[in-house]
Amino acid sequence: MSRIIDADSHFMEPLDLWQRYIEPQYRDRCLRFARRPDKNRYMILVEEGTRLRFNVEDLLGVLIGFGQKEEGVGLGAFDLAEIFSPSLEDMNQRIRFLDQEGIECQFLYPSIGLLLDGFVEDPELAAAHCRAYNTWTLERCAGYRKRLYPVGHISLRHPAETVREMYRLAREGVRSLFVGAMPVNGKSFGHPDFDPIWATAQELDLSVGIHLVVHPYYLGNEWHKEPNPGFMFVSMNVIQDPRMALTTMVYDGVFERFPRLRVATIESASGWVAEWIDRLDYRYSYMGHTTQMKRPASEYFARNVWISADPEERTLPAMIELLGDDKFFIGSDYPHAEGFVHPIEKARKALARLPEASVNKILGDNAAQFFGI
């Protein structure tokens, strides 16, 4: 039996994580939850009272609603009391999930922390939030590190502090980092300001996951501003951002400057990849001189890029047949509502027409190569 790795799962942080873990000088400005005075509902406050443009309850329902859609239960039936369940921080319960599914290990991203990159714009404050979250994750996984791998959260807003945090995480045995897929002050991910981060990731042999985040500038935000679009519209569109972030890295020569850097798009599906490569390669053939690319995107893909796919994507077998079986792996998205109950069983069914050796790569070997374990 080959190894099986869950490459995209999530913690469910306690609502007061940053109030408890952030340095005291930032505490009155950190991300926190508060009851709305007029209703038995919640709002999120951060910095100077920035608020989300959708119901917080919808967000919380998505974050902990694992299995809801399979049971035919929508977010409208979500019981907010579940967010306070201590089982959400029970790592033994998570290990039982891994054992039940036959999963060797799991890489964990934040849940509430997916808001930070979009709603904390002050560089010092953003870096402080990342440090606090990372400290909490290391505590939560202590004693489980052979099976639960926390993915460190870093911010592009403060490169110097991010580099310091990367060294700390590497000393703690962290194998992978996560950056939020969103524009930062209009800068490409290939902007020279961010080169120290990519250089350090290469030096420390840390892989980098570009994970979708919730932010006000997501692709498509201009199409639906009034009335408020609701979380379904936002969540459908933020999936585009990891693809755009990766495009800027290719276009602006990140992988040319840092040839050993390993990057993956996380929670952005896989059906777009062949079209993306074809489009970039075609444009490069006659406009490459206008970019910092020195070779076609297909070559960077083969050397530097991996893709985290959903377990039951109908297009995944086609992508593998077109592009090879070395660069794709899967994640359960546990415990989110859009996660996949019985992810390994569903992946095997989706990949049934492929050779067993290819299936084994996608279920574990490719993720092991990306994460360096």
BELWO-V210205 format. One record per residue. N is the residue number from 1. PSI is psi as a letter, one per 30 degrees, with the letter a starting at -180 (999 if undefined). Layout:
BEGIN
<<N | PSI> <N | PSI>>
END
This chain:
BEGIN
<<1 | k> <2 | l> <3 | k> <4 | k> <5 | k> <6 | j> <7 | f> <8 | j> <9 | l> <10 | k> <11 | l> <12 | j> <13 | k> <14 | k> <15 | f> <16 | g> <17 | e> <18 | e> <19 | e> <20 | e> <21 | f> <22 | l> <23 | k> <24 | e> <25 | f> <26 | f> <27 | e> <28 | f> <29 | g> <30 | l> <31 | k> <32 | l> <33 | k> <34 | k> <35 | k> <36 | k> <37 | f> <38 | f> <39 | l> <40 | h> <41 | l> <42 | l> <43 | l> <44 | k> <45 | k> <46 | k> <47 | b> <48 | h> <49 | g> <50 | k> <51 | l> <52 | l> <53 | g> <54 | l> <55 | k> <56 | e> <57 | e> <58 | e> <59 | e> <60 | e> <61 | e> <62 | e> <63 | f> <64 | g> <65 | h> <66 | k> <67 | f> <68 | e> <69 | e> <70 | f> <71 | g> <72 | g> <73 | k> <74 | l> <75 | f> <76 | f> <77 | g> <78 | k> <79 | j> <80 | f> <81 | f> <82 | f> <83 | f> <84 | g> <85 | k> <86 | f> <87 | f> <88 | f> <89 | g> <90 | j> <91 | f> <92 | e> <93 | e> <94 | e> <95 | e> <96 | e> <97 | e> <98 | e> <99 | e> <100 | e> <101 | f> <102 | g> <103 | k> <104 | e> <105 | l> <106 | k> <107 | k> <108 | k> <109 | l> <110 | l> <111 | d> <112 | e> <113 | f> <114 | f> <115 | f> <116 | e> <117 | e> <118 | f> <119 | g> <120 | j> <121 | f> <122 | k> <123 | e> <124 | e> <125 | e> <126 | e> <127 | e> <128 | e> <129 | e> <130 | e> <131 | e> <132 | e> <133 | e> <134 | e> <135 | e> <136 | e> <137 | e> <138 | e> <139 | e> <140 | e> <141 | f> <142 | k> <143 | f> <144 | g> <145 | f> <146 | f> <147 | f> <148 | j> <149 | j> <150 | k> <151 | k> <152 | k> <153 | k> <154 | l> <155 | k> <156 | f> <157 | f> <158 | i> <159 | e> <160 | e> <161 | e> <162 | e> <163 | e> <164 | e> <165 | e> <166 | e> <167 | e> <168 | e> <169 | e> <170 | e> <171 | f> <172 | g> <173 | g> <174 | k> <175 | f> <176 | l> <177 | l> <178 | k> <179 | k> <180 | k> <181 | i> <182 | l> <183 | k> <184 | j> <185 | h> <186 | g> <187 | k> <188 | l> <189 | f> <190 | g> <191 | k> <192 | f> <193 | f> <194 | f> <195 | e> <196 | e> <197 | e> <198 | e> <199 | e> <200 | e> <201 | e> <202 | e> <203 | e> <204 | f> <205 | h> <206 | k> <207 | l> <208 | k> <209 | k> <210 | j> <211 | k> <212 | k> <213 | l> <214 | j> <215 | l> <216 | f> <217 | g> <218 | l> <219 | k> <220 | f> <221 | f> <222 | f> <223 | f> <224 | i> <225 | e> <226 | k> <227 | l> <228 | k> <229 | f> <230 | l> <231 | f> <232 | e> <233 | e> <234 | e> <235 | f> <236 | f> <237 | f> <238 | f> <239 | f> <240 | f> <241 | e> <242 | e> <243 | e> <244 | e> <245 | e> <246 | e> <247 | e> <248 | e> <249 | e> <250 | e> <251 | e> <252 | g> <253 | g> <254 | e> <255 | f> <256 | e> <257 | f> <258 | i> <259 | f> <260 | g> <261 | k> <262 | k> <263 | k> <264 | k> <265 | k> <266 | k> <267 | h> <268 | g> <269 | a> <270 | f> <271 | f> <272 | f> <273 | e> <274 | e> <275 | e> <276 | e> <277 | e> <278 | e> <279 | e> <280 | e> <281 | e> <282 | e> <283 | e> <284 | e> <285 | f> <286 | f> <287 | g> <288 | f> <289 | f> <290 | f> <291 | l> <292 | g> <293 | k> <294 | g> <295 | l> <296 | l> <297 | e> <298 | e> <299 | e> <300 | e> <301 | e> <302 | f> <303 | e> <304 | f> <305 | k> <306 | l> <307 | k> <308 | j> <309 | l> <310 | k> <311 | f> <312 | g> <313 | k> <314 | f> <315 | f> <316 | e> <317 | e> <318 | e> <319 | e> <320 | e> <321 | e> <322 | e> <323 | f> <324 | l> <325 | g> <326 | f> <327 | g> <328 | k> <329 | l> <330 | l> <331 | l> <332 | f> <333 | g> <334 | k> <335 | h> <336 | l> <337 | e> <338 | g> <339 | l> <340 | j> <341 | k> <342 | h> <343 | e> <344 | e> <345 | e> <346 | e> <347 | e> <348 | e> <349 | e> <350 | e> <351 | g> <352 | f> <353 | f> <354 | l> <355 | l> <356 | e> <357 | e> <358 | e> <359 | e> <360 | e> <361 | e> <362 | e> <363 | f> <364 | e> <365 | e> <366 | e> <367 | e> <368 | e> <369 | e> <370 | e> <371 | f> <372 | h> <373 | 999>>
END
